[in-house]
């Protein structure tokens, strides 16, 4: 029987790419949103306000719903899971994902929730798990994402970014959970081979909370950061956030979104993710993935997770790491962006700060 996939909020950039890829895989696809269908589509569309819980989707056992919008109500999610369908969550917002996760846990329904599906979160989770597998003694994980501005993100993604600038999130820092405003932290990451590390600013992606829960006391801190290419945009953002302009940008997100989508595209079309780790003795390691434009990369990961999901393995709550391996994700990204490559530090090295303190600076392997 052909698997039926429902793309909730599927008329945006990611949804359009994902729908075409899913149809090419022979799956039956229906997009759902308040907007009209995209022109030239080869799949069904339903116009529905997903924020209104009174209207239920006609999902069946074995169907998969992919959530590409934060407008989807808790009632819709629980209804989908009640019918024995799977619900794949792509949101990066902790304030949206965590309450939905708790509602699913309490309800204990026959369907399966799969969260952190995409690039960030998603690919970032898989890379963090790989770092822990390769270097089990790492106690601090920092995840940096850099987005090239050579192609505009969709309106929904742009508005989400601006709205998040006024947010704060609970992050695990030095074994304590602290409330961290967007931009409060910063770190430099080796985003490109042969180039110096570049600034990224603290950004409240949901995986910093979920990964901290998954790793438990074995990891003392998990933090997420965001950067842009060209790098001067990141520095401009960092300055604005330090001047307290984040809440203003959040309140004016709608108008600023319209303005930014009219600004000429600048820089390269790229997506880079780096996960760095450090142990208690100052040894560090990193894992880096470079690929192309983010919306296509996200769609590719969404489709790969959809195809990997196995209804014969029922789980009430899961994440992308339960269904997809990092190697499989990289292989899928290479099909979408031929320039995709993953590199890692050859060995775990002594941190430069530790070296300056006069301690032994010889390379070590954990």
Buried (B, 14 or more C-beta within 10 A) or exposed (E): EEBBBBBBBBBBBBBBBBBBBBBEEEBBBBBBBBEEBBEEBEBEBBEBEBEEBEEEBEBEEBBBBBBBBBBBBBBBBBBBBBBBBBBBBBBBBBBBBBEBBEBBEEBEBEBBBBBBBBBBBBBBBBBBBBBBEBBEBBBBBBBBBBBBBBBBBBBBBBBBBBBBBBBBBBBBBEEEEEEBBBBBBBBBBBBBEEEEBBBBBBBBBBBBBBBBEBBEEEBBBBBBBBBBBBBEBBBEBBEBBEEEBBBBBBBBBEEBBEEBEEEEEEBBBBBBBBBBBBBEBBBBBBBBBBBBBBBBBBBBBBBBBBBBBEBEEEBBBBBBBBBBBBEBBBEBBBEBBEEBBBEBBEEBBBBEEBBEEEEEBEEBEB
